[in-house]
Amino acid sequence: MMKTPLFVLMLTLTGLSFSAHAAIRTVELDVANMSCVTCPLTVKTALKRVPGVREAKVDFETKQALVTFDDTKADVQALQKASADVGFPATLSK
Ligand SMILES: [Cu+2]
């Protein structure tokens, strides 16, 4: 009967560390000024350099960026600034 409390404790600790570290969020941005197929690469690189960004997909056809980031380290404003700094102002879609 010693294993049950330990197991419960481990679950509790895992749950706590999750809520403290991982607040993963995905947003869609409308990106302005993308005029050729290499523009999305510039935006993608800029977005991925923002601390906390896990993934960035930038689509030339739809002019949109799909960005997944850790909410405790980055925010939409930081993403917008990174994109604008390389010449592509971005706004939150929808
Ligand atoms: Cu271009």
PDB file of the backbone (N, CA, C, O) and the ligand in Angstrom, with CONECT records:
HET     CU  A 101       1
ATOM      1  N   MET A   1       0.823  -1.218   0.000  1.00  0.00           N
ATOM      2  CA  MET A   1       0.000   0.000   0.000  1.00  0.00           C
ATOM      3  C   MET A   1       0.860   1.273   0.000  1.00  0.00           C
ATOM      4  O   MET A   1       0.335   2.384   0.073  1.00  0.00           O
ATOM      5  N   MET A   2       2.198   1.095  -0.084  1.00  0.00           N
ATOM      6  CA  MET A   2       3.078   2.271  -0.097  1.00  0.00           C
ATOM      7  C   MET A   2       3.114   2.935  -1.474  1.00  0.00           C
ATOM      8  O   MET A   2       3.407   4.125  -1.594  1.00  0.00           O
ATOM      9  N   LYS A   3       2.813   2.149  -2.507  1.00  0.00           N
ATOM     10  CA  LYS A   3       2.974   2.676  -3.871  1.00  0.00           C
ATOM     11  C   LYS A   3       1.891   3.673  -4.284  1.00  0.00           C
ATOM     12  O   LYS A   3       2.139   4.580  -5.078  1.00  0.00           O
ATOM     13  N   THR A   4       0.710   3.494  -3.744  1.00  0.00           N
ATOM     14  CA  THR A   4      -0.391   4.365  -4.163  1.00  0.00           C
ATOM     15  C   THR A   4      -0.145   5.840  -3.842  1.00  0.00           C
ATOM     16  O   THR A   4      -0.283   6.684  -4.728  1.00  0.00           O
ATOM     17  N   PRO A   5       0.212   6.171  -2.606  1.00  0.00           N
ATOM     18  CA  PRO A   5       0.433   7.603  -2.312  1.00  0.00           C
ATOM     19  C   PRO A   5       1.567   8.198  -3.152  1.00  0.00           C
ATOM     20  O   PRO A   5       1.486   9.349  -3.581  1.00  0.00           O
ATOM     21  N   LEU A   6       2.626   7.408  -3.385  1.00  0.00           N
ATOM     22  CA  LEU A   6       3.753   7.898  -4.174  1.00  0.00           C
ATOM     23  C   LEU A   6       3.322   8.196  -5.605  1.00  0.00           C
ATOM     24  O   LEU A   6       3.701   9.209  -6.192  1.00  0.00           O
ATOM     25  N   PHE A   7       2.525   7.292  -6.145  1.00  0.00           N
ATOM     26  CA  PHE A   7       2.023   7.475  -7.509  1.00  0.00           C
ATOM     27  C   PHE A   7       1.179   8.749  -7.611  1.00  0.00           C
ATOM     28  O   PHE A   7       1.301   9.517  -8.566  1.00  0.00           O
ATOM     29  N   VAL A   8       0.334   8.951  -6.621  1.00  0.00           N
ATOM     30  CA  VAL A   8      -0.524  10.141  -6.606  1.00  0.00           C
ATOM     31  C   VAL A   8       0.333  11.400  -6.508  1.00  0.00           C
ATOM     32  O   VAL A   8       0.064  12.398  -7.176  1.00  0.00           O
ATOM     33  N   LEU A   9       1.364  11.344  -5.671  1.00  0.00           N
ATOM     34  CA  LEU A   9       2.273  12.481  -5.499  1.00  0.00           C
ATOM     35  C   LEU A   9       2.970  12.817  -6.812  1.00  0.00           C
ATOM     36  O   LEU A   9       3.088  13.984  -7.184  1.00  0.00           O
ATOM     37  N   MET A  10       3.436  11.769  -7.517  1.00  0.00           N
ATOM     38  CA  MET A  10       4.128  11.991  -8.790  1.00  0.00           C
ATOM     39  C   MET A  10       3.200  12.631  -9.818  1.00  0.00           C
ATOM     40  O   MET A  10       3.604  13.526 -10.560  1.00  0.00           O
ATOM     41  N   LEU A  11       1.963  12.167  -9.854  1.00  0.00           N
ATOM     42  CA  LEU A  11       0.978  12.741 -10.774  1.00  0.00           C
ATOM     43  C   LEU A  11       0.747  14.212 -10.468  1.00  0.00           C
ATOM     44  O   LEU A  11       0.634  15.042 -11.370  1.00  0.00           O
ATOM     45  N   THR A  12       0.681  14.516  -9.182  1.00  0.00           N
ATOM     46  CA  THR A  12       0.447  15.890  -8.744  1.00  0.00           C
ATOM     47  C   THR A  12       1.614  16.781  -9.166  1.00  0.00           C
ATOM     48  O   THR A  12       1.414  17.886  -9.671  1.00  0.00           O
ATOM     49  N   LEU A  13       2.825  16.290  -8.954  1.00  0.00           N
ATOM     50  CA  LEU A  13       4.014  17.065  -9.322  1.00  0.00           C
ATOM     51  C   LEU A  13       4.092  17.280 -10.827  1.00  0.00           C
ATOM     52  O   LEU A  13       4.433  18.370 -11.284  1.00  0.00           O
ATOM     53  N   THR A  14       3.775  16.241 -11.599  1.00  0.00           N
ATOM     54  CA  THR A  14       3.780  16.352 -13.056  1.00  0.00           C
ATOM     55  C   THR A  14       2.776  17.408 -13.504  1.00  0.00           C
ATOM     56  O   THR A  14       3.062  18.239 -14.366  1.00  0.00           O
ATOM     57  N   GLY A  15       1.602  17.354 -12.900  1.00  0.00           N
ATOM     58  CA  GLY A  15       0.566  18.327 -13.231  1.00  0.00           C
ATOM     59  C   GLY A  15       1.007  19.739 -12.925  1.00  0.00           C
ATOM     60  O   GLY A  15       0.750  20.657 -13.704  1.00  0.00           O
ATOM     61  N   LEU A  16       1.669  19.920 -11.798  1.00  0.00           N
ATOM     62  CA  LEU A  16       2.139  21.250 -11.409  1.00  0.00           C
ATOM     63  C   LEU A  16       3.192  21.779 -12.360  1.00  0.00           C
ATOM     64  O   LEU A  16       3.152  22.942 -12.764  1.00  0.00           O
ATOM     65  N   SER A  17       4.151  20.905 -12.723  1.00  0.00           N
ATOM     66  CA  SER A  17       5.223  21.376 -13.600  1.00  0.00           C
ATOM     67  C   SER A  17       4.674  21.718 -14.981  1.00  0.00           C
ATOM     68  O   SER A  17       5.191  22.607 -15.657  1.00  0.00           O
ATOM     69  N   PHE A  18       3.631  21.013 -15.396  1.00  0.00           N
ATOM     70  CA  PHE A  18       3.000  21.330 -16.671  1.00  0.00           C
ATOM     71  C   PHE A  18       2.388  22.724 -16.650  1.00  0.00           C
ATOM     72  O   PHE A  18       2.612  23.530 -17.553  1.00  0.00           O
ATOM     73  N   SER A  19       1.619  22.992 -15.612  1.00  0.00           N
ATOM     74  CA  SER A  19       0.943  24.286 -15.564  1.00  0.00           C
ATOM     75  C   SER A  19       1.944  25.425 -15.384  1.00  0.00           C
ATOM     76  O   SER A  19       1.671  26.556 -15.786  1.00  0.00           O
ATOM     77  N   ALA A  20       3.103  25.137 -14.782  1.00  0.00           N
ATOM     78  CA  ALA A  20       4.091  26.193 -14.561  1.00  0.00           C
ATOM     79  C   ALA A  20       4.904  26.498 -15.818  1.00  0.00           C
ATOM     80  O   ALA A  20       5.324  27.638 -16.020  1.00  0.00           O
ATOM     81  N   HIS A  21       5.129  25.493 -16.664  1.00  0.00           N
ATOM     82  CA  HIS A  21       6.036  25.698 -17.794  1.00  0.00           C
ATOM     83  C   HIS A  21       5.374  25.744 -19.168  1.00  0.00           C
ATOM     84  O   HIS A  21       5.795  26.501 -20.043  1.00  0.00           O
ATOM     85  N   ALA A  22       4.354  24.945 -19.348  1.00  0.00           N
ATOM     86  CA  ALA A  22       3.816  24.843 -20.693  1.00  0.00           C
ATOM     87  C   ALA A  22       2.469  25.527 -20.832  1.00  0.00           C
ATOM     88  O   ALA A  22       1.464  25.074 -20.285  1.00  0.00           O
ATOM     89  N   ALA A  23       2.466  26.617 -21.567  1.00  0.00           N
ATOM     90  CA  ALA A  23       1.218  27.285 -21.904  1.00  0.00           C
ATOM     91  C   ALA A  23       1.311  27.538 -23.398  1.00  0.00           C
ATOM     92  O   ALA A  23       1.460  28.672 -23.853  1.00  0.00           O
ATOM     93  N   ILE A  24       1.219  26.459 -24.138  1.00  0.00           N
ATOM     94  CA  ILE A  24       1.414  26.541 -25.575  1.00  0.00           C
ATOM     95  C   ILE A  24       0.181  27.104 -26.272  1.00  0.00           C
ATOM     96  O   ILE A  24      -0.949  26.679 -26.032  1.00  0.00           O
ATOM     97  N   ARG A  25       0.435  28.060 -27.129  1.00  0.00           N
ATOM     98  CA  ARG A  25      -0.642  28.746 -27.796  1.00  0.00           C
ATOM     99  C   ARG A  25      -0.313  28.872 -29.284  1.00  0.00           C
ATOM    100  O   ARG A  25       0.849  29.042 -29.653  1.00  0.00           O
ATOM    101  N   THR A  26      -1.323  28.788 -30.125  1.00  0.00           N
ATOM    102  CA  THR A  26      -1.116  28.959 -31.558  1.00  0.00           C
ATOM    103  C   THR A  26      -1.976  30.115 -32.047  1.00  0.00           C
ATOM    104  O   THR A  26      -3.172  30.181 -31.764  1.00  0.00           O
ATOM    105  N   VAL A  27      -1.349  31.025 -32.784  1.00  0.00           N
ATOM    106  CA  VAL A  27      -2.102  32.149 -33.345  1.00  0.00           C
ATOM    107  C   VAL A  27      -1.866  32.242 -34.848  1.00  0.00           C
ATOM    108  O   VAL A  27      -0.869  31.754 -35.380  1.00  0.00           O
ATOM    109  N   GLU A  28      -2.817  32.883 -35.508  1.00  0.00           N
ATOM    110  CA  GLU A  28      -2.729  33.086 -36.946  1.00  0.00           C
ATOM    111  C   GLU A  28      -2.573  34.585 -37.173  1.00  0.00           C
ATOM    112  O   GLU A  28      -3.348  35.390 -36.657  1.00  0.00           O
ATOM    113  N   LEU A  29      -1.562  34.943 -37.951  1.00  0.00           N
ATOM    114  CA  LEU A  29      -1.313  36.353 -38.238  1.00  0.00           C
ATOM    115  C   LEU A  29      -1.462  36.627 -39.729  1.00  0.00           C
ATOM    116  O   LEU A  29      -1.079  35.804 -40.560  1.00  0.00           O
ATOM    117  N   ASP A  30      -2.015  37.775 -40.057  1.00  0.00           N
ATOM    118  CA  ASP A  30      -2.045  38.225 -41.444  1.00  0.00           C
ATOM    119  C   ASP A  30      -0.779  39.046 -41.649  1.00  0.00           C
ATOM    120  O   ASP A  30      -0.530  40.017 -40.934  1.00  0.00           O
ATOM    121  N   VAL A  31       0.017  38.643 -42.636  1.00  0.00           N
ATOM    122  CA  VAL A  31       1.308  39.298 -42.844  1.00  0.00           C
ATOM    123  C   VAL A  31       1.270  40.170 -44.099  1.00  0.00           C
ATOM    124  O   VAL A  31       0.937  39.700 -45.187  1.00  0.00           O
ATOM    125  N   ALA A  32       1.614  41.435 -43.930  1.00  0.00           N
ATOM    126  CA  ALA A  32       1.603  42.368 -45.047  1.00  0.00           C
ATOM    127  C   ALA A  32       2.946  42.364 -45.783  1.00  0.00           C
ATOM    128  O   ALA A  32       3.959  41.901 -45.258  1.00  0.00           O
ATOM    129  N   ASN A  33       2.927  42.886 -47.000  1.00  0.00           N
ATOM    130  CA  ASN A  33       4.149  43.130 -47.798  1.00  0.00           C
ATOM    131  C   ASN A  33       4.843  41.919 -48.407  1.00  0.00           C
ATOM    132  O   ASN A  33       5.894  42.077 -49.029  1.00  0.00           O
ATOM    133  N   MET A  34       4.301  40.730 -48.254  1.00  0.00           N
ATOM    134  CA  MET A  34       4.992  39.571 -48.833  1.00  0.00           C
ATOM    135  C   MET A  34       4.738  39.558 -50.343  1.00  0.00           C
ATOM    136  O   MET A  34       3.636  39.267 -50.809  1.00  0.00           O
ATOM    137  N   SER A  35       5.809  39.889 -51.095  1.00  0.00           N
ATOM    138  CA  SER A  35       5.633  40.069 -52.535  1.00  0.00           C
ATOM    139  C   SER A  35       6.248  38.962 -53.382  1.00  0.00           C
ATOM    140  O   SER A  35       5.963  38.878 -54.577  1.00  0.00           O
ATOM    141  N   CYS A  36       7.080  38.118 -52.797  1.00  0.00           N
ATOM    142  CA  CYS A  36       7.626  37.002 -53.565  1.00  0.00           C
ATOM    143  C   CYS A  36       7.797  35.789 -52.665  1.00  0.00           C
ATOM    144  O   CYS A  36       7.638  35.882 -51.448  1.00  0.00           O
ATOM    145  N   VAL A  37       8.121  34.653 -53.266  1.00  0.00           N
ATOM    146  CA  VAL A  37       8.135  33.397 -52.508  1.00  0.00           C
ATOM    147  C   VAL A  37       9.196  33.297 -51.418  1.00  0.00           C
ATOM    148  O   VAL A  37       9.106  32.431 -50.547  1.00  0.00           O
ATOM    149  N   THR A  38      10.207  34.178 -51.454  1.00  0.00           N
ATOM    150  CA  THR A  38      11.208  34.099 -50.389  1.00  0.00           C
ATOM    151  C   THR A  38      10.837  34.953 -49.170  1.00  0.00           C
ATOM    152  O   THR A  38      11.416  34.792 -48.095  1.00  0.00           O
ATOM    153  N   CYS A  39       9.873  35.858 -49.344  1.00  0.00           N
ATOM    154  CA  CYS A  39       9.410  36.680 -48.213  1.00  0.00           C
ATOM    155  C   CYS A  39       8.977  35.828 -47.010  1.00  0.00           C
ATOM    156  O   CYS A  39       9.369  36.128 -45.882  1.00  0.00           O
ATOM    157  N   PRO A  40       8.177  34.770 -47.227  1.00  0.00           N
ATOM    158  CA  PRO A  40       7.760  33.953 -46.078  1.00  0.00           C
ATOM    159  C   PRO A  40       8.936  33.375 -45.293  1.00  0.00           C
ATOM    160  O   PRO A  40       8.845  33.191 -44.079  1.00  0.00           O
ATOM    161  N   LEU A  41      10.042  33.088 -45.988  1.00  0.00           N
ATOM    162  CA  LEU A  41      11.214  32.544 -45.302  1.00  0.00           C
ATOM    163  C   LEU A  41      11.810  33.566 -44.342  1.00  0.00           C
ATOM    164  O   LEU A  41      12.231  33.232 -43.234  1.00  0.00           O
ATOM    165  N   THR A  42      11.837  34.830 -44.795  1.00  0.00           N
ATOM    166  CA  THR A  42      12.342  35.912 -43.952  1.00  0.00           C
ATOM    167  C   THR A  42      11.485  36.055 -42.697  1.00  0.00           C
ATOM    168  O   THR A  42      11.995  36.185 -41.584  1.00  0.00           O
ATOM    169  N   VAL A  43      10.161  36.027 -42.907  1.00  0.00           N
ATOM    170  CA  VAL A  43       9.231  36.168 -41.783  1.00  0.00           C
ATOM    171  C   VAL A  43       9.360  34.979 -40.833  1.00  0.00           C
ATOM    172  O   VAL A  43       9.401  35.143 -39.614  1.00  0.00           O
ATOM    173  N   LYS A  44       9.423  33.786 -41.412  1.00  0.00           N
ATOM    174  CA  LYS A  44       9.544  32.559 -40.614  1.00  0.00           C
ATOM    175  C   LYS A  44      10.798  32.595 -39.734  1.00  0.00           C
ATOM    176  O   LYS A  44      10.746  32.278 -38.546  1.00  0.00           O
ATOM    177  N   THR A  45      11.915  32.983 -40.333  1.00  0.00           N
ATOM    178  CA  THR A  45      13.175  33.060 -39.594  1.00  0.00           C
ATOM    179  C   THR A  45      13.067  34.063 -38.450  1.00  0.00           C
ATOM    180  O   THR A  45      13.510  33.795 -37.333  1.00  0.00           O
ATOM    181  N   ALA A  46      12.475  35.217 -38.740  1.00  0.00           N
ATOM    182  CA  ALA A  46      12.326  36.258 -37.718  1.00  0.00           C
ATOM    183  C   ALA A  46      11.446  35.766 -36.567  1.00  0.00           C
ATOM    184  O   ALA A  46      11.756  35.987 -35.397  1.00  0.00           O
ATOM    185  N   LEU A  47      10.337  35.090 -36.919  1.00  0.00           N
ATOM    186  CA  LEU A  47       9.419  34.597 -35.893  1.00  0.00           C
ATOM    187  C   LEU A  47      10.073  33.523 -35.026  1.00  0.00           C
ATOM    188  O   LEU A  47       9.891  33.493 -33.808  1.00  0.00           O
ATOM    189  N   LYS A  48      10.836  32.642 -35.675  1.00  0.00           N
ATOM    190  CA  LYS A  48      11.459  31.541 -34.927  1.00  0.00           C
ATOM    191  C   LYS A  48      12.562  32.022 -33.980  1.00  0.00           C
ATOM    192  O   LYS A  48      12.946  31.311 -33.051  1.00  0.00           O
ATOM    193  N   ARG A  49      13.064  33.230 -34.222  1.00  0.00           N
ATOM    194  CA  ARG A  49      14.090  33.792 -33.333  1.00  0.00           C
ATOM    195  C   ARG A  49      13.506  34.374 -32.051  1.00  0.00           C
ATOM    196  O   ARG A  49      14.234  34.629 -31.092  1.00  0.00           O
ATOM    197  N   VAL A  50      12.192  34.582 -32.035  1.00  0.00           N
ATOM    198  CA  VAL A  50      11.564  35.124 -30.828  1.00  0.00           C
ATOM    199  C   VAL A  50      11.614  34.047 -29.734  1.00  0.00           C
ATOM    200  O   VAL A  50      11.146  32.928 -29.941  1.00  0.00           O
ATOM    201  N   PRO A  51      12.184  34.390 -28.573  1.00  0.00           N
ATOM    202  CA  PRO A  51      12.256  33.397 -27.493  1.00  0.00           C
ATOM    203  C   PRO A  51      10.868  32.870 -27.134  1.00  0.00           C
ATOM    204  O   PRO A  51       9.937  33.643 -26.906  1.00  0.00           O
ATOM    205  N   GLY A  52      10.745  31.545 -27.086  1.00  0.00           N
ATOM    206  CA  GLY A  52       9.459  30.939 -26.735  1.00  0.00           C
ATOM    207  C   GLY A  52       8.715  30.385 -27.935  1.00  0.00           C
ATOM    208  O   GLY A  52       7.781  29.598 -27.778  1.00  0.00           O
ATOM    209  N   VAL A  53       9.124  30.791 -29.143  1.00  0.00           N
ATOM    210  CA  VAL A  53       8.439  30.291 -30.340  1.00  0.00           C
ATOM    211  C   VAL A  53       8.899  28.869 -30.636  1.00  0.00           C
ATOM    212  O   VAL A  53      10.094  28.596 -30.746  1.00  0.00           O
ATOM    213  N   ARG A  54       7.917  27.962 -30.763  1.00  0.00           N
ATOM    214  CA  ARG A  54       8.216  26.552 -31.034  1.00  0.00           C
ATOM    215  C   ARG A  54       8.190  26.277 -32.532  1.00  0.00           C
ATOM    216  O   ARG A  54       9.032  25.556 -33.068  1.00  0.00           O
ATOM    217  N   GLU A  55       7.198  26.874 -33.191  1.00  0.00           N
ATOM    218  CA  GLU A  55       7.033  26.583 -34.608  1.00  0.00           C
ATOM    219  C   GLU A  55       6.412  27.766 -35.321  1.00  0.00           C
ATOM    220  O   GLU A  55       5.554  28.459 -34.775  1.00  0.00           O
ATOM    221  N   ALA A  56       6.857  27.989 -36.554  1.00  0.00           N
ATOM    222  CA  ALA A  56       6.265  29.058 -37.355  1.00  0.00           C
ATOM    223  C   ALA A  56       6.128  28.572 -38.786  1.00  0.00           C
ATOM    224  O   ALA A  56       7.085  28.103 -39.402  1.00  0.00           O
ATOM    225  N   LYS A  57       4.904  28.696 -39.302  1.00  0.00           N
ATOM    226  CA  LYS A  57       4.657  28.327 -40.698  1.00  0.00           C
ATOM    227  C   LYS A  57       4.118  29.573 -41.383  1.00  0.00           C
ATOM    228  O   LYS A  57       3.129  30.158 -40.939  1.00  0.00           O
ATOM    229  N   VAL A  58       4.768  29.972 -42.457  1.00  0.00           N
ATOM    230  CA  VAL A  58       4.314  31.171 -43.152  1.00  0.00           C
ATOM    231  C   VAL A  58       3.939  30.793 -44.579  1.00  0.00           C
ATOM    232  O   VAL A  58       4.741  30.216 -45.314  1.00  0.00           O
ATOM    233  N   ASP A  59       2.725  31.122 -44.953  1.00  0.00           N
ATOM    234  CA  ASP A  59       2.218  30.742 -46.262  1.00  0.00           C
ATOM    235  C   ASP A  59       2.122  31.940 -47.199  1.00  0.00           C
ATOM    236  O   ASP A  59       1.471  32.939 -46.891  1.00  0.00           O
ATOM    237  N   PHE A  60       2.782  31.821 -48.346  1.00  0.00           N
ATOM    238  CA  PHE A  60       2.790  32.921 -49.312  1.00  0.00           C
ATOM    239  C   PHE A  60       1.428  33.120 -49.969  1.00  0.00           C
ATOM    240  O   PHE A  60       1.009  34.254 -50.202  1.00  0.00           O
ATOM    241  N   GLU A  61       0.736  32.021 -50.268  1.00  0.00           N
ATOM    242  CA  GLU A  61      -0.563  32.105 -50.938  1.00  0.00           C
ATOM    243  C   GLU A  61      -1.612  32.827 -50.086  1.00  0.00           C
ATOM    244  O   GLU A  61      -2.315  33.717 -50.565  1.00  0.00           O
ATOM    245  N   THR A  62      -1.700  32.427 -48.819  1.00  0.00           N
ATOM    246  CA  THR A  62      -2.730  33.019 -47.955  1.00  0.00           C
ATOM    247  C   THR A  62      -2.233  34.268 -47.228  1.00  0.00           C
ATOM    248  O   THR A  62      -3.023  34.988 -46.616  1.00  0.00           O
ATOM    249  N   LYS A  63      -0.913  34.527 -47.295  1.00  0.00           N
ATOM    250  CA  LYS A  63      -0.289  35.671 -46.597  1.00  0.00           C
ATOM    251  C   LYS A  63      -0.496  35.578 -45.090  1.00  0.00           C
ATOM    252  O   LYS A  63      -0.701  36.576 -44.399  1.00  0.00           O
ATOM    253  N   GLN A  64      -0.433  34.337 -44.610  1.00  0.00           N
ATOM    254  CA  GLN A  64      -0.649  34.141 -43.184  1.00  0.00           C
ATOM    255  C   GLN A  64       0.484  33.363 -42.529  1.00  0.00           C
ATOM    256  O   GLN A  64       1.161  32.545 -43.152  1.00  0.00           O
ATOM    257  N   ALA A  65       0.657  33.655 -41.250  1.00  0.00           N
ATOM    258  CA  ALA A  65       1.643  32.942 -40.450  1.00  0.00           C
ATOM    259  C   ALA A  65       0.924  32.209 -39.330  1.00  0.00           C
ATOM    260  O   ALA A  65       0.065  32.774 -38.654  1.00  0.00           O
ATOM    261  N   LEU A  66       1.283  30.946 -39.142  1.00  0.00           N
ATOM    262  CA  LEU A  66       0.720  30.149 -38.059  1.00  0.00           C
ATOM    263  C   LEU A  66       1.863  29.934 -37.070  1.00  0.00           C
ATOM    264  O   LEU A  66       2.846  29.258 -37.375  1.00  0.00           O
ATOM    265  N   VAL A  67       1.719  30.511 -35.900  1.00  0.00           N
ATOM    266  CA  VAL A  67       2.828  30.494 -34.947  1.00  0.00           C
ATOM    267  C   VAL A  67       2.421  29.819 -33.642  1.00  0.00           C
ATOM    268  O   VAL A  67       1.411  30.160 -33.027  1.00  0.00           O
ATOM    269  N   THR A  68       3.240  28.851 -33.240  1.00  0.00           N
ATOM    270  CA  THR A  68       3.010  28.157 -31.980  1.00  0.00           C
ATOM    271  C   THR A  68       4.094  28.589 -31.003  1.00  0.00           C
ATOM    272  O   THR A  68       5.284  28.491 -31.302  1.00  0.00           O
ATOM    273  N   PHE A  69       3.681  29.063 -29.842  1.00  0.00           N
ATOM    274  CA  PHE A  69       4.668  29.586 -28.895  1.00  0.00           C
ATOM    275  C   PHE A  69       4.266  29.312 -27.452  1.00  0.00           C
ATOM    276  O   PHE A  69       3.111  29.018 -27.141  1.00  0.00           O
ATOM    277  N   ASP A  70       5.259  29.420 -26.592  1.00  0.00           N
ATOM    278  CA  ASP A  70       5.056  29.273 -25.153  1.00  0.00           C
ATOM    279  C   ASP A  70       4.568  30.620 -24.623  1.00  0.00           C
ATOM    280  O   ASP A  70       5.279  31.624 -24.655  1.00  0.00           O
ATOM    281  N   ASP A  71       3.354  30.601 -24.146  1.00  0.00           N
ATOM    282  CA  ASP A  71       2.677  31.808 -23.675  1.00  0.00           C
ATOM    283  C   ASP A  71       3.381  32.491 -22.499  1.00  0.00           C
ATOM    284  O   ASP A  71       3.175  33.678 -22.246  1.00  0.00           O
ATOM    285  N   THR A  72       4.213  31.727 -21.786  1.00  0.00           N
ATOM    286  CA  THR A  72       4.913  32.306 -20.637  1.00  0.00           C
ATOM    287  C   THR A  72       6.192  33.030 -21.068  1.00  0.00           C
ATOM    288  O   THR A  72       6.797  33.752 -20.275  1.00  0.00           O
ATOM    289  N   LYS A  73       6.606  32.833 -22.342  1.00  0.00           N
ATOM    290  CA  LYS A  73       7.856  33.444 -22.813  1.00  0.00           C
ATOM    291  C   LYS A  73       7.657  34.448 -23.931  1.00  0.00           C
ATOM    292  O   LYS A  73       8.447  35.381 -24.077  1.00  0.00           O
ATOM    293  N   ALA A  74       6.619  34.270 -24.715  1.00  0.00           N
ATOM    294  CA  ALA A  74       6.374  35.163 -25.848  1.00  0.00           C
ATOM    295  C   ALA A  74       4.922  35.626 -25.834  1.00  0.00           C
ATOM    296  O   ALA A  74       4.084  35.049 -25.140  1.00  0.00           O
ATOM    297  N   ASP A  75       4.635  36.655 -26.592  1.00  0.00           N
ATOM    298  CA  ASP A  75       3.246  37.074 -26.751  1.00  0.00           C
ATOM    299  C   ASP A  75       3.046  37.588 -28.177  1.00  0.00           C
ATOM    300  O   ASP A  75       4.005  37.725 -28.937  1.00  0.00           O
ATOM    301  N   VAL A  76       1.804  37.867 -28.525  1.00  0.00           N
ATOM    302  CA  VAL A  76       1.472  38.288 -29.886  1.00  0.00           C
ATOM    303  C   VAL A  76       2.236  39.559 -30.266  1.00  0.00           C
ATOM    304  O   VAL A  76       2.686  39.698 -31.403  1.00  0.00           O
ATOM    305  N   GLN A  77       2.382  40.478 -29.322  1.00  0.00           N
ATOM    306  CA  GLN A  77       3.099  41.725 -29.593  1.00  0.00           C
ATOM    307  C   GLN A  77       4.547  41.447 -30.004  1.00  0.00           C
ATOM    308  O   GLN A  77       5.070  42.096 -30.910  1.00  0.00           O
ATOM    309  N   ALA A  78       5.197  40.480 -29.338  1.00  0.00           N
ATOM    310  CA  ALA A  78       6.579  40.142 -29.663  1.00  0.00           C
ATOM    311  C   ALA A  78       6.671  39.551 -31.070  1.00  0.00           C
ATOM    312  O   ALA A  78       7.627  39.812 -31.800  1.00  0.00           O
ATOM    313  N   LEU A  79       5.669  38.752 -31.442  1.00  0.00           N
ATOM    314  CA  LEU A  79       5.641  38.159 -32.778  1.00  0.00           C
ATOM    315  C   LEU A  79       5.461  39.254 -33.830  1.00  0.00           C
ATOM    316  O   LEU A  79       6.136  39.265 -34.860  1.00  0.00           O
ATOM    317  N   GLN A  80       4.540  40.169 -33.549  1.00  0.00           N
ATOM    318  CA  GLN A  80       4.271  41.266 -34.479  1.00  0.00           C
ATOM    319  C   GLN A  80       5.497  42.146 -34.655  1.00  0.00           C
ATOM    320  O   GLN A  80       5.807  42.580 -35.765  1.00  0.00           O
ATOM    321  N   LYS A  81       6.194  42.409 -33.549  1.00  0.00           N
ATOM    322  CA  LYS A  81       7.386  43.247 -33.614  1.00  0.00           C
ATOM    323  C   LYS A  81       8.477  42.571 -34.455  1.00  0.00           C
ATOM    324  O   LYS A  81       9.118  43.217 -35.284  1.00  0.00           O
ATOM    325  N   ALA A  82       8.681  41.271 -34.236  1.00  0.00           N
ATOM    326  CA  ALA A  82       9.709  40.532 -34.974  1.00  0.00           C
ATOM    327  C   ALA A  82       9.432  40.570 -36.476  1.00  0.00           C
ATOM    328  O   ALA A  82      10.352  40.745 -37.275  1.00  0.00           O
ATOM    329  N   SER A  83       8.187  40.409 -36.851  1.00  0.00           N
ATOM    330  CA  SER A  83       7.821  40.413 -38.262  1.00  0.00           C
ATOM    331  C   SER A  83       7.952  41.829 -38.850  1.00  0.00           C
ATOM    332  O   SER A  83       8.473  42.010 -39.950  1.00  0.00           O
ATOM    333  N   ALA A  84       7.474  42.816 -38.101  1.00  0.00           N
ATOM    334  CA  ALA A  84       7.550  44.205 -38.570  1.00  0.00           C
ATOM    335  C   ALA A  84       9.004  44.663 -38.703  1.00  0.00           C
ATOM    336  O   ALA A  84       9.339  45.419 -39.615  1.00  0.00           O
ATOM    337  N   ASP A  85       9.865  44.203 -37.792  1.00  0.00           N
ATOM    338  CA  ASP A  85      11.276  44.596 -37.809  1.00  0.00           C
ATOM    339  C   ASP A  85      11.999  44.152 -39.075  1.00  0.00           C
ATOM    340  O   ASP A  85      12.982  44.778 -39.472  1.00  0.00           O
ATOM    341  N   VAL A  86      11.526  43.075 -39.719  1.00  0.00           N
ATOM    342  CA  VAL A  86      12.156  42.643 -40.962  1.00  0.00           C
ATOM    343  C   VAL A  86      11.360  43.134 -42.189  1.00  0.00           C
ATOM    344  O   VAL A  86      11.621  42.726 -43.320  1.00  0.00           O
ATOM    345  N   GLY A  87      10.385  44.018 -41.932  1.00  0.00           N
ATOM    346  CA  GLY A  87       9.675  44.666 -43.026  1.00  0.00           C
ATOM    347  C   GLY A  87       8.289  44.145 -43.348  1.00  0.00           C
ATOM    348  O   GLY A  87       7.704  44.508 -44.368  1.00  0.00           O
ATOM    349  N   PHE A  88       7.755  43.282 -42.466  1.00  0.00           N
ATOM    350  CA  PHE A  88       6.444  42.698 -42.737  1.00  0.00           C
ATOM    351  C   PHE A  88       5.508  42.848 -41.545  1.00  0.00           C
ATOM    352  O   PHE A  88       5.421  41.960 -40.696  1.00  0.00           O
ATOM    353  N   PRO A  89       4.806  43.985 -41.487  1.00  0.00           N
ATOM    354  CA  PRO A  89       3.866  44.179 -40.367  1.00  0.00           C
ATOM    355  C   PRO A  89       2.814  43.066 -40.348  1.00  0.00           C
ATOM    356  O   PRO A  89       2.288  42.680 -41.392  1.00  0.00           O
ATOM    357  N   ALA A  90       2.518  42.564 -39.165  1.00  0.00           N
ATOM    358  CA  ALA A  90       1.555  41.472 -39.048  1.00  0.00           C
ATOM    359  C   ALA A  90       0.464  41.820 -38.054  1.00  0.00           C
ATOM    360  O   ALA A  90       0.705  42.477 -37.041  1.00  0.00           O
ATOM    361  N   THR A  91      -0.750  41.363 -38.368  1.00  0.00           N
ATOM    362  CA  THR A  91      -1.858  41.584 -37.445  1.00  0.00           C
ATOM    363  C   THR A  91      -2.530  40.255 -37.157  1.00  0.00           C
ATOM    364  O   THR A  91      -2.506  39.339 -37.980  1.00  0.00           O
ATOM    365  N   LEU A  92      -3.121  40.162 -36.000  1.00  0.00           N
ATOM    366  CA  LEU A  92      -3.813  38.955 -35.600  1.00  0.00           C
ATOM    367  C   LEU A  92      -5.028  38.718 -36.504  1.00  0.00           C
ATOM    368  O   LEU A  92      -5.844  39.618 -36.701  1.00  0.00           O
ATOM    369  N   SER A  93      -5.142  37.506 -37.048  1.00  0.00           N
ATOM    370  CA  SER A  93      -6.278  37.177 -37.913  1.00  0.00           C
ATOM    371  C   SER A  93      -7.559  36.998 -37.122  1.00  0.00           C
ATOM    372  O   SER A  93      -7.527  36.698 -35.929  1.00  0.00           O
ATOM    373  N   LYS A  94      -8.671  37.181 -37.785  1.00  0.00           N
ATOM    374  CA  LYS A  94     -10.012  36.927 -37.263  1.00  0.00           C
ATOM    375  C   LYS A  94     -10.460  37.894 -36.184  1.00  0.00           C
ATOM    376  O   LYS A  94     -11.573  37.775 -35.672  1.00  0.00           O
TER     377      LYS A  94
HETATM  378 CU    CU A 101      10.200  38.438 -51.230  1.00  0.00          CU2+
END
